[in-house]
Amino acid sequence: MISYDLDNDTLYEIAVKSLTAPSNAYFWDDRLYETHGAFVSWAERGDDLLEESNYRSALALIQGAAGESAEDHVIDGTSSHWAFGSLRTIYVQIRETAEPCDFQGCDEESHWWREGVETHTQFCEDHRAEYDAEGLPYEPLIPPFTDAFLEAAGIVTALLDYPFVDESDYSDRESQRFEANLDEAVDQAHKLNWEDTDADREAILERAWPDLGELYGQQANAEVSWESVAEIWGEARDAHFSELGNLHLNAQIEGQLLLVAA
Ligand SMILES: [Zn+2]
């Protein structure tokens, strides 16, 4: 992962974008699009490997950056969507939680501050009115960006230039899924020749292996064409049985020669 040194304007832009809620949507958690912006999504029941890899890798990185605050600052959200089925989205708290108001007995969040004699005073919207009445100056108090947000902002920026959050995670998933899909296709090809024994299957698989391996990367999302596998399987199977046949024939010929010799 390339680390991006993002300036404040860029971070602000990313924050605003992530807090812009899609229209006509229902949210199950009132932190969404209020304190927590949306970053990376994945249509969970789809078969897009890159989307899955990026989602899981981004989630791990953002949770890692958030450390002990991960539980509050990072939401691994699932929502039902009419088009995508189930949609997973990473929501990240943009700014640190505001500190409480300094006024005694007040537990509102501080949104303003002013220079005090020894230290500054921070206060809520209600207590701001008291300073207004006295005509005293104060400044807005904006909590810093969270580490989770800084990481998420870096990830979405990097994704503009390079499609993988973690390319090795992606290629691991790709080869695992290819193997599973290939197993399924081989099972199917083997079943079509139900009279073949397990030993035949092993021998045919060994022959077919190099050609089956060539199928890797030919289709998107590690899909495997059953037709291609059946074709490769058929050729390997023919070769296997013709060799067996020759062995058998040779044995017969040798046997006859022995008989003749006797
Ligand atoms: Zn207050």
py3Dmol code that shows the C-alpha trace and the ligand (Angstrom):
import py3Dmol

protein = """\
ATOM      1  CA  MET A   1       0.000   0.000   0.000  1.00  0.00           C
ATOM      2  CA  ILE A   2       1.389   3.357  -1.007  1.00  0.00           C
ATOM      3  CA  SER A   3       0.939   5.895   1.730  1.00  0.00           C
ATOM      4  CA  TYR A   4      -0.596   9.150   0.583  1.00  0.00           C
ATOM      5  CA  ASP A   5       0.241  12.411   2.202  1.00  0.00           C
ATOM      6  CA  LEU A   6      -3.112  14.081   1.774  1.00  0.00           C
ATOM      7  CA  ASP A   7      -3.507  17.777   2.491  1.00  0.00           C
ATOM      8  CA  ASN A   8      -6.349  19.154   4.565  1.00  0.00           C
ATOM      9  CA  ASP A   9      -8.428  20.330   1.602  1.00  0.00           C
ATOM     10  CA  THR A  10      -8.320  16.884   0.047  1.00  0.00           C
ATOM     11  CA  LEU A  11      -9.202  15.224   3.356  1.00  0.00           C
ATOM     12  CA  TYR A  12     -12.088  17.621   3.804  1.00  0.00           C
ATOM     13  CA  GLU A  13     -13.370  16.873   0.305  1.00  0.00           C
ATOM     14  CA  ILE A  14     -13.177  13.124   0.918  1.00  0.00           C
ATOM     15  CA  ALA A  15     -14.968  13.533   4.244  1.00  0.00           C
ATOM     16  CA  VAL A  16     -17.826  15.511   2.681  1.00  0.00           C
ATOM     17  CA  LYS A  17     -18.191  12.997  -0.127  1.00  0.00           C
ATOM     18  CA  SER A  18     -18.272  10.043   2.262  1.00  0.00           C
ATOM     19  CA  LEU A  19     -20.963  11.743   4.369  1.00  0.00           C
ATOM     20  CA  THR A  20     -23.249  12.345   1.399  1.00  0.00           C
ATOM     21  CA  ALA A  21     -26.063   9.833   1.809  1.00  0.00           C
ATOM     22  CA  PRO A  22     -27.553   8.159  -1.246  1.00  0.00           C
ATOM     23  CA  SER A  23     -31.092   9.365  -1.810  1.00  0.00           C
ATOM     24  CA  ASN A  24     -34.165   7.260  -1.037  1.00  0.00           C
ATOM     25  CA  ALA A  25     -32.225   4.995   1.259  1.00  0.00           C
ATOM     26  CA  TYR A  26     -33.037   3.801   4.731  1.00  0.00           C
ATOM     27  CA  PHE A  27     -30.287   3.574   7.337  1.00  0.00           C
ATOM     28  CA  TRP A  28     -30.461   1.319  10.317  1.00  0.00           C
ATOM     29  CA  ASP A  29     -27.955   3.221  12.384  1.00  0.00           C
ATOM     30  CA  ASP A  30     -28.192   6.972  12.990  1.00  0.00           C
ATOM     31  CA  ARG A  31     -24.409   7.369  12.962  1.00  0.00           C
ATOM     32  CA  LEU A  32     -24.335   6.610   9.236  1.00  0.00           C
ATOM     33  CA  TYR A  33     -23.782   9.725   7.114  1.00  0.00           C
ATOM     34  CA  GLU A  34     -23.827  11.801  10.318  1.00  0.00           C
ATOM     35  CA  THR A  35     -20.577  11.000  12.111  1.00  0.00           C
ATOM     36  CA  HIS A  36     -19.559   7.987   9.995  1.00  0.00           C
ATOM     37  CA  GLY A  37     -18.939   8.252   6.246  1.00  0.00           C
ATOM     38  CA  ALA A  38     -19.182   5.414   3.710  1.00  0.00           C
ATOM     39  CA  PHE A  39     -15.975   4.181   2.095  1.00  0.00           C
ATOM     40  CA  VAL A  40     -15.693   0.802   0.400  1.00  0.00           C
ATOM     41  CA  SER A  41     -18.593  -1.466  -0.613  1.00  0.00           C
ATOM     42  CA  TRP A  42     -18.977  -5.061  -1.712  1.00  0.00           C
ATOM     43  CA  ALA A  43     -22.018  -6.857  -3.129  1.00  0.00           C
ATOM     44  CA  GLU A  44     -21.564  -9.874  -0.887  1.00  0.00           C
ATOM     45  CA  ARG A  45     -23.540 -12.386  -2.920  1.00  0.00           C
ATOM     46  CA  GLY A  46     -21.942 -11.344  -6.184  1.00  0.00           C
ATOM     47  CA  ASP A  47     -18.848 -13.099  -7.489  1.00  0.00           C
ATOM     48  CA  ASP A  48     -16.583 -10.095  -7.957  1.00  0.00           C
ATOM     49  CA  LEU A  49     -13.292 -11.286  -6.481  1.00  0.00           C
ATOM     50  CA  LEU A  50     -11.574  -7.913  -6.691  1.00  0.00           C
ATOM     51  CA  GLU A  51     -14.409  -6.222  -4.857  1.00  0.00           C
ATOM     52  CA  GLU A  52     -14.320  -8.868  -2.133  1.00  0.00           C
ATOM     53  CA  SER A  53     -10.548  -8.716  -1.779  1.00  0.00           C
ATOM     54  CA  ASN A  54     -10.516  -4.910  -1.639  1.00  0.00           C
ATOM     55  CA  TYR A  55     -13.316  -4.863   0.905  1.00  0.00           C
ATOM     56  CA  ARG A  56     -11.716  -7.340   3.268  1.00  0.00           C
ATOM     57  CA  SER A  57      -8.233  -5.854   2.897  1.00  0.00           C
ATOM     58  CA  ALA A  58      -9.486  -2.297   3.424  1.00  0.00           C
ATOM     59  CA  LEU A  59     -11.495  -3.356   6.477  1.00  0.00           C
ATOM     60  CA  ALA A  60      -8.434  -4.978   8.071  1.00  0.00           C
ATOM     61  CA  LEU A  61      -6.236  -1.943   7.363  1.00  0.00           C
ATOM     62  CA  ILE A  62      -8.779   0.575   8.678  1.00  0.00           C
ATOM     63  CA  GLN A  63      -9.498  -1.478  11.798  1.00  0.00           C
ATOM     64  CA  GLY A  64      -5.757  -1.791  12.324  1.00  0.00           C
ATOM     65  CA  ALA A  65      -5.287   1.968  12.030  1.00  0.00           C
ATOM     66  CA  ALA A  66      -8.176   2.608  14.449  1.00  0.00           C
ATOM     67  CA  GLY A  67      -6.608   0.310  17.054  1.00  0.00           C
ATOM     68  CA  GLU A  68      -8.592   0.301  20.292  1.00  0.00           C
ATOM     69  CA  SER A  69     -11.175   2.671  18.821  1.00  0.00           C
ATOM     70  CA  ALA A  70     -12.029   0.248  15.999  1.00  0.00           C
ATOM     71  CA  GLU A  71     -15.257  -0.857  17.638  1.00  0.00           C
ATOM     72  CA  ASP A  72     -16.629   2.703  17.654  1.00  0.00           C
ATOM     73  CA  HIS A  73     -14.877   4.169  14.648  1.00  0.00           C
ATOM     74  CA  VAL A  74     -15.328   1.382  12.103  1.00  0.00           C
ATOM     75  CA  ILE A  75     -18.687  -0.155  11.153  1.00  0.00           C
ATOM     76  CA  ASP A  76     -18.758  -3.246   8.927  1.00  0.00           C
ATOM     77  CA  GLY A  77     -22.310  -2.660   7.749  1.00  0.00           C
ATOM     78  CA  THR A  78     -24.665  -4.945   5.846  1.00  0.00           C
ATOM     79  CA  SER A  79     -27.793  -3.720   4.155  1.00  0.00           C
ATOM     80  CA  SER A  80     -30.264  -5.288   1.796  1.00  0.00           C
ATOM     81  CA  HIS A  81     -30.460  -3.698  -1.563  1.00  0.00           C
ATOM     82  CA  TRP A  82     -33.034  -4.424  -4.237  1.00  0.00           C
ATOM     83  CA  ALA A  83     -30.397  -4.660  -6.973  1.00  0.00           C
ATOM     84  CA  PHE A  84     -27.313  -6.082  -5.263  1.00  0.00           C
ATOM     85  CA  GLY A  85     -28.910  -8.370  -2.718  1.00  0.00           C
ATOM     86  CA  SER A  86     -26.741  -7.866   0.287  1.00  0.00           C
ATOM     87  CA  LEU A  87     -24.407  -4.881   0.262  1.00  0.00           C
ATOM     88  CA  ARG A  88     -21.534  -4.611   2.734  1.00  0.00           C
ATOM     89  CA  THR A  89     -20.187  -1.126   3.375  1.00  0.00           C
ATOM     90  CA  ILE A  90     -17.356   0.127   5.558  1.00  0.00           C
ATOM     91  CA  TYR A  91     -18.442   3.201   7.532  1.00  0.00           C
ATOM     92  CA  VAL A  92     -15.758   5.171   9.287  1.00  0.00           C
ATOM     93  CA  GLN A  93     -16.051   7.860  11.945  1.00  0.00           C
ATOM     94  CA  ILE A  94     -14.617  11.016  10.388  1.00  0.00           C
ATOM     95  CA  ARG A  95     -13.638  13.046  13.455  1.00  0.00           C
ATOM     96  CA  GLU A  96     -12.795  12.186  17.015  1.00  0.00           C
ATOM     97  CA  THR A  97     -15.796  12.308  19.339  1.00  0.00           C
ATOM     98  CA  ALA A  98     -16.264  15.833  20.738  1.00  0.00           C
ATOM     99  CA  GLU A  99     -15.288  16.315  24.368  1.00  0.00           C
ATOM    100  CA  PRO A 100     -17.965  17.271  26.912  1.00  0.00           C
ATOM    101  CA  CYS A 101     -18.754  20.861  27.776  1.00  0.00           C
ATOM    102  CA  ASP A 102     -16.616  22.356  30.568  1.00  0.00           C
ATOM    103  CA  PHE A 103     -19.618  23.896  32.347  1.00  0.00           C
ATOM    104  CA  GLN A 104     -20.455  22.089  35.529  1.00  0.00           C
ATOM    105  CA  GLY A 105     -23.356  19.712  35.247  1.00  0.00           C
ATOM    106  CA  CYS A 106     -23.505  20.030  31.452  1.00  0.00           C
ATOM    107  CA  ASP A 107     -22.950  16.851  29.456  1.00  0.00           C
ATOM    108  CA  GLU A 108     -23.460  18.292  25.976  1.00  0.00           C
ATOM    109  CA  GLU A 109     -20.663  18.092  23.411  1.00  0.00           C
ATOM    110  CA  SER A 110     -18.297  21.032  23.084  1.00  0.00           C
ATOM    111  CA  HIS A 111     -18.444  22.805  19.750  1.00  0.00           C
ATOM    112  CA  TRP A 112     -16.725  26.069  20.726  1.00  0.00           C
ATOM    113  CA  TRP A 113     -13.749  27.215  22.740  1.00  0.00           C
ATOM    114  CA  ARG A 114     -12.179  30.375  24.044  1.00  0.00           C
ATOM    115  CA  GLU A 115      -8.834  31.313  25.512  1.00  0.00           C
ATOM    116  CA  GLY A 116      -8.964  31.199  29.323  1.00  0.00           C
ATOM    117  CA  VAL A 117      -6.567  32.585  31.909  1.00  0.00           C
ATOM    118  CA  GLU A 118      -4.689  29.339  32.535  1.00  0.00           C
ATOM    119  CA  THR A 119      -6.172  27.087  29.923  1.00  0.00           C
ATOM    120  CA  HIS A 120      -8.893  27.276  27.318  1.00  0.00           C
ATOM    121  CA  THR A 121     -12.556  26.646  27.980  1.00  0.00           C
ATOM    122  CA  GLN A 122     -14.647  24.521  25.684  1.00  0.00           C
ATOM    123  CA  PHE A 123     -18.391  24.631  25.670  1.00  0.00           C
ATOM    124  CA  CYS A 124     -21.596  23.522  24.035  1.00  0.00           C
ATOM    125  CA  GLU A 125     -24.119  25.334  21.883  1.00  0.00           C
ATOM    126  CA  ASP A 126     -26.242  26.348  24.899  1.00  0.00           C
ATOM    127  CA  HIS A 127     -23.347  27.828  26.834  1.00  0.00           C
ATOM    128  CA  ARG A 128     -22.152  29.692  23.783  1.00  0.00           C
ATOM    129  CA  ALA A 129     -25.159  31.961  24.324  1.00  0.00           C
ATOM    130  CA  GLU A 130     -23.711  33.151  27.652  1.00  0.00           C
ATOM    131  CA  TYR A 131     -20.536  34.353  25.935  1.00  0.00           C
ATOM    132  CA  ASP A 132     -22.593  35.953  23.192  1.00  0.00           C
ATOM    133  CA  ALA A 133     -24.525  37.890  25.835  1.00  0.00           C
ATOM    134  CA  GLU A 134     -21.256  39.200  27.280  1.00  0.00           C
ATOM    135  CA  GLY A 135     -19.848  39.886  23.826  1.00  0.00           C
ATOM    136  CA  LEU A 136     -16.788  37.689  24.430  1.00  0.00           C
ATOM    137  CA  PRO A 137     -14.936  36.164  21.481  1.00  0.00           C
ATOM    138  CA  TYR A 138     -14.681  32.400  20.891  1.00  0.00           C
ATOM    139  CA  GLU A 139     -13.656  29.990  18.137  1.00  0.00           C
ATOM    140  CA  PRO A 140     -15.230  26.872  16.665  1.00  0.00           C
ATOM    141  CA  LEU A 141     -13.826  23.678  18.145  1.00  0.00           C
ATOM    142  CA  ILE A 142     -13.347  21.008  15.506  1.00  0.00           C
ATOM    143  CA  PRO A 143     -12.064  17.649  16.717  1.00  0.00           C
ATOM    144  CA  PRO A 144      -9.199  16.133  14.688  1.00  0.00           C
ATOM    145  CA  PHE A 145      -9.744  13.497  12.013  1.00  0.00           C
ATOM    146  CA  THR A 146      -9.678   9.939  13.338  1.00  0.00           C
ATOM    147  CA  ASP A 147      -6.835   7.598  12.376  1.00  0.00           C
ATOM    148  CA  ALA A 148      -9.458   5.319  10.839  1.00  0.00           C
ATOM    149  CA  PHE A 149     -10.581   8.135   8.546  1.00  0.00           C
ATOM    150  CA  LEU A 150      -7.007   9.027   7.548  1.00  0.00           C
ATOM    151  CA  GLU A 151      -6.402   5.392   6.589  1.00  0.00           C
ATOM    152  CA  ALA A 152      -9.710   5.111   4.698  1.00  0.00           C
ATOM    153  CA  ALA A 153      -9.007   8.372   2.839  1.00  0.00           C
ATOM    154  CA  GLY A 154      -5.583   7.029   1.836  1.00  0.00           C
ATOM    155  CA  ILE A 155      -7.127   3.787   0.594  1.00  0.00           C
ATOM    156  CA  VAL A 156      -9.805   5.403  -1.567  1.00  0.00           C
ATOM    157  CA  THR A 157      -7.224   7.804  -3.001  1.00  0.00           C
ATOM    158  CA  ALA A 158      -4.820   4.963  -3.811  1.00  0.00           C
ATOM    159  CA  LEU A 159      -7.646   3.030  -5.493  1.00  0.00           C
ATOM    160  CA  LEU A 160      -7.964   5.826  -8.049  1.00  0.00           C
ATOM    161  CA  ASP A 161      -4.506   4.910  -9.384  1.00  0.00           C
ATOM    162  CA  TYR A 162      -4.265   1.198  -8.682  1.00  0.00           C
ATOM    163  CA  PRO A 163      -7.138  -1.278  -8.550  1.00  0.00           C
ATOM    164  CA  PHE A 164      -5.908  -3.463  -5.671  1.00  0.00           C
ATOM    165  CA  VAL A 165      -5.916  -2.588  -1.992  1.00  0.00           C
ATOM    166  CA  ASP A 166      -3.692  -5.643  -1.464  1.00  0.00           C
ATOM    167  CA  GLU A 167      -2.652  -7.490  -4.592  1.00  0.00           C
ATOM    168  CA  SER A 168      -1.319 -10.570  -2.779  1.00  0.00           C
ATOM    169  CA  ASP A 169      -4.639 -10.977  -0.975  1.00  0.00           C
ATOM    170  CA  TYR A 170      -6.328 -10.793  -4.359  1.00  0.00           C
ATOM    171  CA  SER A 171      -4.103 -13.416  -5.997  1.00  0.00           C
ATOM    172  CA  ASP A 172      -4.519 -15.780  -3.010  1.00  0.00           C
ATOM    173  CA  ARG A 173      -8.278 -15.546  -3.354  1.00  0.00           C
ATOM    174  CA  GLU A 174      -8.051 -15.971  -7.115  1.00  0.00           C
ATOM    175  CA  SER A 175      -6.020 -19.180  -6.934  1.00  0.00           C
ATOM    176  CA  GLN A 176      -8.194 -20.621  -4.158  1.00  0.00           C
ATOM    177  CA  ARG A 177     -11.348 -19.991  -6.119  1.00  0.00           C
ATOM    178  CA  PHE A 178      -9.799 -21.320  -9.315  1.00  0.00           C
ATOM    179  CA  GLU A 179      -8.892 -24.564  -7.550  1.00  0.00           C
ATOM    180  CA  ALA A 180     -12.410 -24.963  -6.157  1.00  0.00           C
ATOM    181  CA  ASN A 181     -14.003 -24.267  -9.542  1.00  0.00           C
ATOM    182  CA  LEU A 182     -11.592 -26.629 -11.272  1.00  0.00           C
ATOM    183  CA  ASP A 183     -12.349 -29.420  -8.768  1.00  0.00           C
ATOM    184  CA  GLU A 184     -16.029 -29.023  -9.490  1.00  0.00           C
ATOM    185  CA  ALA A 185     -15.526 -29.137 -13.260  1.00  0.00           C
ATOM    186  CA  VAL A 186     -13.245 -32.186 -12.990  1.00  0.00           C
ATOM    187  CA  ASP A 187     -15.832 -33.973 -10.840  1.00  0.00           C
ATOM    188  CA  GLN A 188     -18.397 -33.282 -13.495  1.00  0.00           C
ATOM    189  CA  ALA A 189     -16.149 -34.568 -16.302  1.00  0.00           C
ATOM    190  CA  HIS A 190     -15.340 -37.686 -14.280  1.00  0.00           C
ATOM    191  CA  LYS A 191     -19.011 -38.351 -13.499  1.00  0.00           C
ATOM    192  CA  LEU A 192     -19.822 -38.400 -17.208  1.00  0.00           C
ATOM    193  CA  ASN A 193     -17.557 -41.463 -17.409  1.00  0.00           C
ATOM    194  CA  TRP A 194     -19.076 -43.251 -14.474  1.00  0.00           C
ATOM    195  CA  GLU A 195     -17.448 -46.564 -15.353  1.00  0.00           C
ATOM    196  CA  ASP A 196     -13.938 -45.139 -14.746  1.00  0.00           C
ATOM    197  CA  THR A 197     -12.400 -46.212 -11.459  1.00  0.00           C
ATOM    198  CA  ASP A 198     -10.774 -43.915  -8.906  1.00  0.00           C
ATOM    199  CA  ALA A 199      -7.401 -45.130 -10.148  1.00  0.00           C
ATOM    200  CA  ASP A 200      -8.387 -44.111 -13.694  1.00  0.00           C
ATOM    201  CA  ARG A 201      -9.445 -40.728 -12.401  1.00  0.00           C
ATOM    202  CA  GLU A 202      -6.086 -40.181 -10.718  1.00  0.00           C
ATOM    203  CA  ALA A 203      -4.163 -41.247 -13.817  1.00  0.00           C
ATOM    204  CA  ILE A 204      -6.289 -39.072 -16.112  1.00  0.00           C
ATOM    205  CA  LEU A 205      -5.969 -36.109 -13.770  1.00  0.00           C
ATOM    206  CA  GLU A 206      -2.204 -36.432 -13.790  1.00  0.00           C
ATOM    207  CA  ARG A 207      -2.174 -36.378 -17.593  1.00  0.00           C
ATOM    208  CA  ALA A 208      -4.666 -33.520 -17.843  1.00  0.00           C
ATOM    209  CA  TRP A 209      -2.986 -31.396 -15.176  1.00  0.00           C
ATOM    210  CA  PRO A 210      -0.704 -29.223 -17.346  1.00  0.00           C
ATOM    211  CA  ASP A 211      -3.535 -28.365 -19.754  1.00  0.00           C
ATOM    212  CA  LEU A 212      -5.988 -27.729 -16.914  1.00  0.00           C
ATOM    213  CA  GLY A 213      -3.470 -25.348 -15.381  1.00  0.00           C
ATOM    214  CA  GLU A 214      -3.475 -23.356 -18.624  1.00  0.00           C
ATOM    215  CA  LEU A 215      -7.081 -22.387 -17.870  1.00  0.00           C
ATOM    216  CA  TYR A 216      -5.906 -20.240 -14.952  1.00  0.00           C
ATOM    217  CA  GLY A 217      -6.556 -16.571 -15.573  1.00  0.00           C
ATOM    218  CA  GLN A 218      -8.500 -17.157 -18.779  1.00  0.00           C
ATOM    219  CA  GLN A 219     -11.835 -16.102 -17.306  1.00  0.00           C
ATOM    220  CA  ALA A 220     -12.828 -13.296 -14.981  1.00  0.00           C
ATOM    221  CA  ASN A 221     -13.278 -14.046 -11.274  1.00  0.00           C
ATOM    222  CA  ALA A 222     -11.402 -17.365 -11.551  1.00  0.00           C
ATOM    223  CA  GLU A 223     -14.315 -18.985 -13.332  1.00  0.00           C
ATOM    224  CA  VAL A 224     -13.615 -22.262 -15.122  1.00  0.00           C
ATOM    225  CA  SER A 225     -15.296 -23.345 -18.336  1.00  0.00           C
ATOM    226  CA  TRP A 226     -16.774 -26.827 -17.812  1.00  0.00           C
ATOM    227  CA  GLU A 227     -16.689 -27.320 -21.581  1.00  0.00           C
ATOM    228  CA  SER A 228     -12.940 -26.721 -21.782  1.00  0.00           C
ATOM    229  CA  VAL A 229     -12.345 -29.026 -18.829  1.00  0.00           C
ATOM    230  CA  ALA A 230     -14.514 -31.747 -20.387  1.00  0.00           C
ATOM    231  CA  GLU A 231     -12.522 -31.438 -23.612  1.00  0.00           C
ATOM    232  CA  ILE A 232      -9.131 -31.631 -21.883  1.00  0.00           C
ATOM    233  CA  TRP A 233     -10.422 -34.489 -19.734  1.00  0.00           C
ATOM    234  CA  GLY A 234     -11.645 -36.393 -22.798  1.00  0.00           C
ATOM    235  CA  GLU A 235      -8.259 -36.177 -24.509  1.00  0.00           C
ATOM    236  CA  ALA A 236      -6.354 -37.229 -21.404  1.00  0.00           C
ATOM    237  CA  ARG A 237      -8.805 -40.060 -20.867  1.00  0.00           C
ATOM    238  CA  ASP A 238      -8.365 -41.330 -24.434  1.00  0.00           C
ATOM    239  CA  ALA A 239      -4.599 -41.238 -24.024  1.00  0.00           C
ATOM    240  CA  HIS A 240      -4.866 -43.024 -20.683  1.00  0.00           C
ATOM    241  CA  PHE A 241      -7.007 -45.876 -22.026  1.00  0.00           C
ATOM    242  CA  SER A 242      -5.098 -46.275 -25.242  1.00  0.00           C
ATOM    243  CA  GLU A 243      -1.917 -46.668 -23.204  1.00  0.00           C
ATOM    244  CA  LEU A 244      -3.667 -49.168 -20.948  1.00  0.00           C
ATOM    245  CA  GLY A 245      -4.922 -50.964 -24.069  1.00  0.00           C
ATOM    246  CA  ASN A 246      -1.419 -51.140 -25.504  1.00  0.00           C
ATOM    247  CA  LEU A 247      -0.069 -52.495 -22.237  1.00  0.00           C
ATOM    248  CA  HIS A 248      -2.787 -55.094 -22.230  1.00  0.00           C
ATOM    249  CA  LEU A 249      -2.135 -55.983 -25.861  1.00  0.00           C
ATOM    250  CA  ASN A 250       1.609 -56.208 -25.277  1.00  0.00           C
ATOM    251  CA  ALA A 251       1.010 -58.463 -22.334  1.00  0.00           C
ATOM    252  CA  GLN A 252      -1.152 -60.702 -24.502  1.00  0.00           C
ATOM    253  CA  ILE A 253       1.432 -60.797 -27.269  1.00  0.00           C
ATOM    254  CA  GLU A 254       4.174 -61.574 -24.787  1.00  0.00           C
ATOM    255  CA  GLY A 255       1.981 -64.280 -23.323  1.00  0.00           C
ATOM    256  CA  GLN A 256       1.395 -65.848 -26.734  1.00  0.00           C
ATOM    257  CA  LEU A 257       5.098 -65.694 -27.525  1.00  0.00           C
ATOM    258  CA  LEU A 258       5.740 -67.480 -24.271  1.00  0.00           C
ATOM    259  CA  LEU A 259       3.180 -70.089 -25.207  1.00  0.00           C
ATOM    260  CA  VAL A 260       4.757 -70.506 -28.614  1.00  0.00           C
ATOM    261  CA  ALA A 261       8.200 -70.717 -27.092  1.00  0.00           C
ATOM    262  CA  ALA A 262       6.990 -73.336 -24.698  1.00  0.00           C
TER     263      ALA A 262
END
"""
ligand_1 = """\
1
ZN
Zn -22.768 23.180 28.047
"""
view = py3Dmol.view(width=600, height=400)
view.addModel(protein, "pdb")
view.setStyle({"model": 0}, {"cartoon": {"style": "trace"}})
view.addModel(ligand_1, "xyz")
view.setStyle({"model": 1}, {"stick": {}})
view.zoomTo()
view.show()
